[in-house]
Amino acid sequence: MNDRERYVETLLFGKPDKVTLQPGEGRLSTRQAWYAQGLPHEVKPDEISRYAYNLIGIPEPWPETGAEFSVNERMIPQFEEKVIEMHEETQVVQDWKGNICEISTEYTTQHLRDPIDFVTRRWIKCPVESWDDWEAMKERYNPDDLQRLPANPQDLGERLRERTWPIEFHFSGPFWQMREWLGFEQLCTLFYDDPHLIRDMVSFWTDYIERLMDNAFRYCVPDEIHLSEDMAYKAFSMISPAMAREFLFPAWKRWGELISSKSIPIYAMDSDGFIGELIPLWIEAGINACDPIEVAAHNDIVAFREQFGRRMAFLGGVDKRKMAAGGAQLNAEFKRLRPVVESGGYIPSCDHGIPADVSWQNYLQYVKGLAELTGWLGTERDARLSTRSGVSR
């Protein structure tokens, strides 16, 4: 079974030969800590997990990766990235989205463009503060701009037709995108103060993403459409489920209908925070997988499986705090998750980006534990079962 088949079979509660292995590799601060703790400097960031597989003895073939078909939803043109003020320890900058914010001098505006590391910032001004700003912002989102698709999309799509690895198209959901334009506080108040503006933004973004998908599907049909919303706090969603149904659900549902019409098997949602009260809405919209299932935000993946059954698959769910502790605590975490893995529809991995307090040795323990949990490495339990059945390993 190749990785494409394995990924889809896993998330659709099928019968994969083993569960997809996706440990993750950490951002810059995490990798810097690992290099200081024994990870050889010649191992490149995108080679870390494969290096770990080698150390723990995963036999080849390792999980496969390959070319992607990228679809660019970002504004064109983007705002100028620049430093506005420099202070002793902080700087005020404008990022590519037009946000004015204050960050530490240890970072650059590139850190606000790409997920290089975890960056704390103070928001000062966001690009949309009025209807006039919003009308101007719309001009930056032409879904038919040829820059939004790869060069030679026809040729790339043909080459990807027989791929053996899964590919996804990733898009921002309406809540995520409105927060980028308005800022979090203004977004939340405008649901009450100017719902007409919110509806106009959601309608525009729904049409825009649908058109982007239509354009891309002419050349390549992916295995997954993955949305990002990040719309939950530690214990509750950032807006009520009723408000999410009124304002956001129509976009999720309409995209889901298009995705279903193209027989794309995985329609996934990413949101940090507690998502338990949002999952029923996502299921109704046609979404059948979600991540990262943060344990510290009171998400209980075992309880979710009991509550939602085979209607929702999961990715993530390994408590990063147990990863940092390592040893018996991490082993207990794998034991907690084993029933969910065995029931199908679950790819275990860190419940967010791997933080720098996860040591290199604990990362290796984590990768080994994942490999055993997902069938890439035999466990003592497997060996006992094989012995009883007369099968040698």
SETI-479700 format. One record per residue: x, z, y of N, C-alpha, C in turn. Coordinates in steps of 0.02 Angstrom, whole numbers, plus 32768, in hexadecimal, padded with zeros to 4 digits. Layout:
XZYXZYXZY
...
This chain:
802B80007FC4800080008000802C8000803E
80227FD1806D804B7FD180AA802F800280DD
8055800B81148042803F8144800180308168
7FF37FF081737FB47FDF81927F797FF38166
7F7D7FE181277F487FF380F87F43803F80F1
7F7D806080EE7F7E80A880E47F5D80CC811F
7F6D80B6815C7F5280D681987F0680D1819A
7EED8095818F7EA5808A81917E8280AF8158
7E9E80AC811C7E8180CF80E37E7E811A80EF
7EB38135810D7EB4817D811A7E7D81918149
7E77816E81827E47818381B57DFF817081A4
7DF5814381757DB28132815F7D9D8157811F
7DC2818C810E7DB281B580D47DB5818B8094
7DE5815D80927DEE813480567E1D81558025
7E41812C80007E6E81457FCC7EB481287FD7
7ED88141800A7F1C812980157F4B81427FDE
7F82811D7FD47FB381347FA37FD481747FBA
7FDB817B7FFB7FF181B9801B7FD881B68063
7FD781EE80857FBD81F280C97FF381DC80FA
7FDE81B9812E800D81A28161803781DC817C
807781D0818580A68202819D80B781F381E6
80A48220821380AF8217825B80C78259827A
8105826C8270811B82AE828A812482B182D5
8134827782F681458279833D818E828D8348
81A78282838581EF828A8390820182B383CE
81D182C883F781E182F1843081F582CB846E
81EA82E884A881FE82C984E7824582DF84F9
825A82CD853582A082D4854982BA831B8541
8297834D855C82B08391855882B683A98510
8288839384E6828B83A6849F82C78385847E
82D18345848B830A8322846C834C833F8484
8351835284C4838E836F84DE839E83B084B9
836A83D884AC837584168486838C8406843F
836F83D48420838283C283DC83CA83A983D8
83DF83818408842483698409845583A4840D
844283D78435846D8412843B846C843C83FC
8439843483D28431845D8396844784398356
846383FF835C847E83DE8320846883978313
8435837E833684238338832E845B830D834B
847882E0832384B082B6833C849B828D8379
84C7828A83AA84B6826683E884AE821B83DD
84CB820183A784C581B9839C848081A68380
845881D7836D841481C8835783E881BC8394
83CE8180839A83A5816E83D48360818E83D0
833F8197840A82FE81B9840982CC819B83D8
82C9815983D38297813B83A682AE813A835D
82E9815883508302815B830B830181A282EF
82E881D2831782EE8219830382C5822782C4
8287821082C2825F82208287827C82008249
829681C2824F82B481A1821582F381C681FE
831981DF822E83548207821D833F824681F8
83098265820F82EF82A181EE82D7829081A7
82B68257819E82A18242815B82DD823E812C
8314822281468351821A811F836B825E8109
836D828E8138838882D08129835F82F580F5
831D82ED80F782F4831480C882E782EE8087
82FF82B0808482FD828D804482BF82648036
829C824C806B8264821F805F827F81DD8044
826881C7800B828181877FF08265814C8018
828B8117801B827180DB803B823B80BD800F
820B809580288209807F806E81EC80B5809C
820A80BD80D681F180EB810881B480CD812A
818F80F6814F815580DB8175816B809F81A0
8141806C81A28152802E81C3813A802E820C
8160800B8236814A7FFC827A815D7FB48289
81427F9982BE81527F5582D081387F448315
81347F048324811F7EED836680D87F048376
80CB7F0E83B680897F2083CE806E7EE883FA
802D7EE78404800C7EB984327FF47EE4846C
801B7EE584A2800D7F1384DA7FD97EF58509
7FAA7F1F851F7F777F0C854F7F7F7F3B858B
7F8C7F2085C67F9C7F4786017F5D7F53862B
7F457F92862B7F0A7FA386537F1D7FBA869A
7F5D7FC586A77F727FE486E67F657FB68722
7F5F7FD5875B7F527FB087997F897F7D87A6
7F767F4487C17FA47F0F87D87F8A7EF7881C
7FB17EFF88527FF47F1D88547FF07F698853
80287F878841802E7FD0884380477FE68887
803F802588968059804188D480A5804888D0
80C48049890A810D8052890D811E809A88F8
814E80A088CB816780E288B8819D80F588EB
8195812F890A81C58142893E81C7818D8948
81FF81A48963820781EA897881F381EF89C1
81C5821C89D081AD82258A1481D2825D8A37
81DE82958A14820282CE8A30822E82EC89FA
826983038A0E8296832689E1829F836E89F8
8297839D89CA82A383E389D882DB83FB89AA
82ED843A89AF8325845389888319844E893D
82DD8461892782CE846188E08296843188CC
8270841888FD823883EC88EE823B83AE891B
8211837E890A820B8341893181C2832B8931
81AD830D8969816B82F0896D817382A58963
814D828A893381558244892081128221891D
811481DF892080DA81B5891180E7819388CF
80B7819888A180C18178886080A18132885F
80A681108826808D80CB8821804280C68827
801F80FE881D7FD680FE88227FBD810C8869
7FEC811C88987FD9812C88DC7FCF817688E8
7FDD81A088B77FD881E888C08013820288E7
800682328913803B82568936803F829B8915
807982AC88FB807F82ED88DA80C5830988E2
80CC834A88D4810C836C88D98125837C8893
81638369888581828375884481C78392884F
81E583AC881A822983C7881D825A838E882A
8292839F884982C6836D885582EA83588815
82DE837B87DE82FD8366879F82DC83288782
82A18315879E827D82DB8785828182A187B7
826E826687A08268822B87CB8220821287C7
821081E087F081CD81C387EC81C181A187A9
81F6818F878681ED8171874381CD81A38713
81DB81E4871D81BC821786F38170821886FC
815782008735811081FD874180F281BC8727
811D818C87168107814B86FC8103814D86B0
813681688690813C81668648814081AD862B
812B81B785ED812B81FA85CF8172820F85B9
819F821485E981E4822685DA81E8827085C7
81C5829A85ED81C782E185E08188830085FF
8180834185F4814783658610815983788658
8132836086898142836986CF810A838E86F3
811983C9870D80E983EE873680EA83D1877C
80AF83C9879A80AC83AC87DE807583CF8806
807B83CB8847804783E28876802983A68898
7FE8839D888E7FC6836388AB7FB9836F88F5
7FC8833D891E7FBD834189667F868312897C
7F8882D489647F5782A189797F50826E8941
7F13825989347F05822589037EEE81E68926
7EF381AD89047EEA816D89277EA2815D893C
7E70817B891D7E2A816C892F7E0A81AB894C
7DFB81A7898C7DDA81DF89AE7D9981CA89D0
7D87818A89CA7D4B817289EB7D33813389C7
7CF7811C89D97CDD80DE89BD7D0A80A389D1
7D2580A48A0E7D51806E8A237D90806C89F8
7DAC80A789E97DE680AA89BC7DD4808D8978
7D98809D89607D838087891E7D7B803A891D
7D5D801E89507D567FD589527D9A7FB38953
7DCA7FD089767E0D7FB389777E2F7FBA8933
7E237FF389127E417FFF88D17E297FCC889D
7DEA7FB988A17DCF7F8988717DF87F48886F
7E147F3588A87E387EF588AD7E777EF58882
7E8D7F2F886D7ECA7F3488457EBD7F2C87F9
7E7E7F2187E77E6C7F1F87A07E487EDD878F
7E6E7EA8878B7E547E6887757E5F7E62872A
7E2B7E6687017E367E6686B87E517E24869E
7E4B7DEE86C57E617DAC86AE7EA77D9A86C4
7ECA7DC986E67F0F7DBE86F97F397DB486BA
7F5D7D7D86B67F847D6D867A7FBB7D9F866C
7FCE7DC6869F80027DFA86957FE97E328667
7FA97E35865B7F8D7E6C86347F967E6285E9
7FA87E2685D47FB37E18858E7FFC7E068582
80157E0A8545805A7DF8853880677DAE8547
80A67D9E855180B97D57855780AA7D358515
80927CF8851880817CD184DB80547CF984AD
801A7D0F84C57FEF7D39849B7FD77D16845C
7FCE7CD484607FB77CAF84257FEA7CB483ED
802B7CA883FE805F7CAB83CB80677CF283AF
80667D2483DC806E7D6983C580337D7D8398
7FF77D6A83AC7FBD7D7A83847FC07D5B833E
7FDA7D1E833A7FE17CFD82F980147D2282CE
804B7D3782ED807F7D5B82C780667D9F82AF
80397DBD82D580207E0082C37FE67DFD8292
7FCD7DC282847F927DBD82597F9E7DDA8213
7FDB7DD181FA7FEC7DE981B780187E2881BA
80127E4F81EF803C7E8A81F7802F7EBC81BF
80627EE481B2805C7F19817F805B7F5E819E
805A7F6381DF80567FA2820380187FA18230
7FFB7FDB82407FC07FDC826A7FD27FD482B4
7FA77FB482DA7FB07FB183227F707FC88344
7F787FE283807F3F7FFA83A77F427FDD83ED
7F097FD7840D7F057FCB84547EF0800E8473
7F14802284A77F05806284C77EE98057850D
7EB3807C851C7E938077855D7E8180BD8576
7E8080C485B87E68810285D77E1D810385D6
7E00813C85C57DB8814585CA7DA4814E8612
7D63814E86217D4D815386677D5F81948689
7D5B81CD86657D6D820C86847DB7820C8697
7DE281F886687E2A81F586757E3881C986B2
7E1A818D86B47E2B815E86E97E128175872C
7DD68192872E7DBD81AB876F7DE881E48788
7E02820D875C7E2F824387717E6F82268790
7E8681ED87757EC281CC87917EB481B587D8
7E78819D87E67E68818488287E5781BC8859
7E3281EE88427E148220886E7E388262886F
7E5C8272883A7E7682B588317E4182DF880F
7E57831287EA7E29833887C07DF3835D87E8
7E07837F881C7DD683A888417DA2837B8862
7DB7834588837D87831A88A47D5982F88871
7D7582E588377D4B82C788047D1382F687EF
7D24833487E17CF2836387C97CBC837187FE
7CCF8375883C7C9D838288717C718345887E
7C8D830988757C6682CD88837C3082C08850
7C3582DC88147BFE82D887E67BBE82F58804
7BC6832688327B8E834488557B848326889A
7BBB831C88BF7BB6830989057BA982BF8910
7BC2829488E37BB7824C88EB7BB3822B88A7
7B80823A88807B7A821D883D7B7681D1883E
7B5F81B488757B5C816B887B7BA2814E8877
7BD3816D88987C18815688947C33815B884D
7C258193882D7C3B819C87E77C1E816587BB
7BDD815887C27BBE812587997BDC80E087A6
7BEC80D287E57C0A809287F67C4F808B87D6
7C7580C187D87CB780C087BA7CB380B7876E
7C8580DB874E7C7F80D587057C68808F86F2
7C38807487187C208031870A7C587FFD8711
7C7E800487477CB57FD587527CE87FD9871A
7CFA801787077D2D801F86D37D148009868E
7CD4801486827CB77FFD86437CBC7FB1863D
7CA87F8E86727CAC7F4586727CF47F2D866C
7D207F4E86917D677F3A86937D877F3F864D
7D7F7F78862D7D9E7F8285EB7D7D7F5485B8
7D3C7F4A85BC7D1B7F1D858D7D387ED68594
7D437EC185D27D5F7E7E85DD7DA77E7A85C3
7DCE7EAF85CE7E127EB185B47E127EAB8568
7DE57ED085487DE17ECC84FF7DCD7E8684E8
7D9B7E6A85097D857E2684F77DBF7DF484FC
7DE57DF985327E1D7DCB853C7E527DD38506
7E617E1284F57E957E1F84C27E7E7E0C847D
7E3E7E18846E7E247E09842B7E267DBF841A
7E2B7D94844D7E317D4D843F7E717D3D8418
7EA37D6884217EE47D5B84037EF67D8C83CB
7EDE7DCA83D27EF27DFE83A27EBB7E31839B
7EA77E3F835E7E777E7583517E9D7EAF8333
7EA07EE883567EC87F20833E7EA57F478307
7EC87F7882ED7EAB7FA582BB7E897FE182DC
7E987FEB831C7E7D8027833E7E78801A8389
7E42803383A67E3D803B83EF7E41808683FC
7E6F809984277E7D80E084347E7180EF847E
7E43811C848C7E34813084D07E57817384E0
7E67817D85207E7E81BE85377E4E81D8856C
7E39821685657E0D823685977E29827785B2
7E4A82A085897E6382E1859F7E30830585CC
7DF8831785AF7DC1833285D77DA9837685BF
7DD883A085A77DC383E2858F7DF7841785A2
7DDE845285B17E08848C85BD7E1884AE857A
7E3084EC857E7E44851085427E0885238517
7DCE852D85367D948543850F7D55851A851A
7D5484F0854D7D1884C9855C7D2D84848577
7CFE845585767D0B841485957D09841C85E1
7D2B83ED86047D3283F2864C7CF083E48671
7CC683BB86537C8183B4866B7C5483C2862F
7C1783D3863B7BEA83E686047BDD83AB85D7
7BCD83B885977BB98381856B7B7F83598587
7B50837A85A87B17835685C57B2F832685FB
7B5D833B86257B78831086597BA282D8863B
7BC882E886067BEF82B485E47BC0827F85C7
7B87829585AB7B56826585907B3A823985C7
7B2A825686007B0B823086367B3B81FD8654
7B7A821286617BA781E786887BD881BF865C
7BF181DC86267C2881BD86017C12819C85C0
7BE081B885A07BCA819F855F7BB98155855F
7B98813A85937B8880F285917BC680C6858A
7BFD80D985A97C3B80B185A37C5680B6855B
7C5B80F385417C7480FB84FC7C4980D384CB
7C0780D784D57BD980B684A77BE0806A84AB
7BE2804F84E87BE6800684F07C277FEB84D3
7C5E800D84E07C9E7FF884C27C9A7FFC8476
7C7A8031845E7C74803984157C4E800083F5
7C1B7FE784167BF57FAF83FB7C207F7083F7
7C497F64842B7C767F2A842A7CAA7F3283F2
7CC67F6D83ED7CF97F7B83B97CDB7F718374
7C9F7F8983697C7E7F8183297C717F37831A
7C5F7F10834D7C507ECA83427C8D7EA2832C
7CC97EBC833B7D077E9C83277D237EB982E6
7CFD7EE582C67D107F0582877D537F2A828D
7D607F4882C77D9B7F7182D07D8C7FB582B1
7DB37FCB82807D9E800682587DA38049827B
7DD4805082AA7DE0809282C87DD180908313
7DA580BC83297D9680C583707DA4810E837E
7DDA811C83A27DF5816083A77DF4817A83EE
7DF181BC83F47DF181DE84357E2782138437
7E4C8214846E7E7F8247847A7E68827484B3
7E6482B484A67E5982E484DB7E79832684C9
7E9F834184F87EB8838584F17E7F83B684F9
7E8E83F684ED7E5C842A84F87E2A843084BF
7DF8845A84C97DC5846684967D92842D8496
7D8E840A845F7D6483CE845B7D2683D68430
7D1A841284167CE4841D83E77CA084098402
7C94841484437C528403845E7C4D83B98473
7C85839584717C85834E84817C8283218444
7C99833A840B7C9C831183CF7C5882F383BD
7C20831983C17BE082F983B07BD082BD83DB
7BE182BF841B7BD7828584477C02824B8431
7C40825984217C6D8223840C7C54820283CC
7C3D822A839D7C23820E835F7BE781E0836F
7BBB81F6839A7B8181CF83AC7B94818D83CE
7BCD818D83F27BE5815184147C08812183E5
7C14813683A77C36810B83777C7E811C836C
7C97814F838E7CDD816583857CE381898342
7D178177831C7D1D819382D87D6081B682CB
7D8881C082FF7DC781E682F87DD88205833B
7DF98240833A7E0D825E83797E4D8287836E
7E70829383A57EAF82B883A67EB782D983EA
7EE5830A83F47F16832483C47F01836683A2
7EC5837F83AF7EA983BB838F7ED683F8839C
7EDC840A83DB7F08844283F07EEE848583D6
7F1784A783B07F0384E683927EFC851C83C7
7F2A851D83F87F278551842C7EE9854B8457
7EC7851284547E898508847A7E4B8517844F
7E56853E841A7E1F855583EF7E00851E83C4
7E2384E783BC7E0A84B4838D7E1C84CA8346
7DEB84CE831B7DF584E282D57DE584A582AA
7E18848282947E0E844382707DEB844F822D
7DF68489820F7DD4849981D07D89849F81DD
7D7784C282137D3084C982247D128486823A
7D39845E825E7D21841C82727D1083F28235
7D3B83F482027D2D83CD81C67CEB83E381A5
7CE1842481A37CA2843E81867C66842981B0
7C6F842881F27C37841982207C2783CE8222
7C5C83A482257C51835D82327C5C833181F4
7C76834E81BF7C7E832981817CA682EA8189
7C8E82B3816C7CB28274816D7CA0824981AA
7C7C826781D97C6A824182167CA3823E8249
7CD5826982417D0D826A82707D4E8278824A
7D7F824B82567DC38254823C7DED82738273
7E27828F82607E5082B382907E99829F8289
7EBD82A482C17F06829C82C27F2282D782EB
7F5882F582D37F76832E82F77F69836E82D2
7F5883A382F87F4083E082DA7F73841182C0
7FB5840182C27FE8843182AC7FFB845B82E9
7FF1849B82E57FFC84C9831D804584C88333
805284B28370809784AE838A80B784F3838D
80908527839480AB856B839680C7857F8352
80A6856A831D80BF857782DA80FD854D82CC
8100851182E9813C84E882E38177850A8304
816B8529833E81A1854C836181B7858A833A
818885AB8319819985E682F281BF85D382B2
81AA859C829381CB8585825681C085B5821C
81E785AB81E781E785D881AE81A385E1818E
81928620817F81548630815B8117861D8184
811B862481C780E0861481F080D085CA81ED
810385A081ED80F7855881E880DE854681A3
80FA8565816F80E18558812C8098856C8125
808485A38144803F85B98142801285878167
802C8568819B8006853681BF7FF784F98193
802A84E3816E801F84AC81407FEB84BE810A
7FEE84FC80F37FBE851380C07F77851280DD
7F708526811D7F2F8525813E7F1284DF8142
7F3E84AD814D7F27846981587F1F84408118
7F3B845980E17F3A843180A37EF3841C808E
7EC1844980917E7E8433807C7E6283FA80A6
7E7383F880E67E5A83C281107E7D838180FE
7EBF838480F27EE3834880DC7EC6832F809B
7EBA835B806D7EA28346802B7E5A832C802C
7E34833F805F7DEF832680657DEC82E18085
7E2682C9809E7E29828680BB7E1B82858106
7E26824B81247E178243816B7E40826E8198
7E7F827A81877EA982A681B17EF2829381AA
7F13828681E37F5B827B81E77F7882B6820C
7F9982E581EA7FB48320820B7FF283108234
7FF7832E826F803383298299802D835F82CF
805F836482FA805E8396832F8020838E835A
800383C6836F7FC483C483957FCE83B483DF
8007839883F08016837B8432805E8363842E
807D8352846780C48342846680EC837D844D
812183708427814983A6840B817283C78442
816784088450818A8429848781D1843D8476
81F7844D84AA823F845B84A1824C849D847C
821984C8847482268506844F822184FC8404
821484BF83EE821884AE83A7826084998399
828584C2837582CC84B3836982D48477833A
8312845C833983208424830D8316843882C4
832C847382B083238489826B82D98491825B
82B284AC828A826B84B3827E82488470827D
8261844082A4824583FC82A1825083DF825B
828C83E9823F829983D081FC826B83F281C9
8260843381D18231845581A481EB843781AC
81D8842A81E98196840D81F7818F83C781D8
81C2839D81E081BF835981C381BC835D8177
81E4838A815A81E383918111819E83AA80F9
818383DB811D814183F4810B810B83BE8110
810F8396814680DF835E814E80E7832C8115
8126831D8104813282EC80CF81178304808C
811B8344807F80FE8360804280B2835F8045
80988370807F804F83758087802E83318081
805182FC8096803482B980988047828E805C
807082A9802E808082847FF280C0825B7FF4
80E8826280298126823C802E815E825F8008
815882A07FFE818782C67FD5815F82EE7FA3
817782F47F648156831D7F32815C83677F43
812C838E7F30812E83D77F38813283F77EF4
814084387EF38142845C7EB380FE84577E90
80C984597EB6808684537E99807E84107E77
809483DA7E98808F83977E7B80B883947E3A
80F383B37E3B811F83B17E0180FE83D47DC6
80DC840D7DD280BB84317D9D808284087D7F
805C83E67DAC802583BD7D94803F83827D6B
807883657D818094832D7D5D80AC83427D18
80CB837E7D1480E483977CD580AB83A27CA3
807383BE7CBE803A83CB7C93801B838A7C78
801F83567CA1800083167C8C803082EA7C66
806F83027C5C80A082DC7C3680C082A57C5E
80B882A67CA180D782737CCB8119828D7CE6
814D82697CDC818F827D7CF6819982617D3C
81C382847D6381D3826E7DA6821D82617DAD
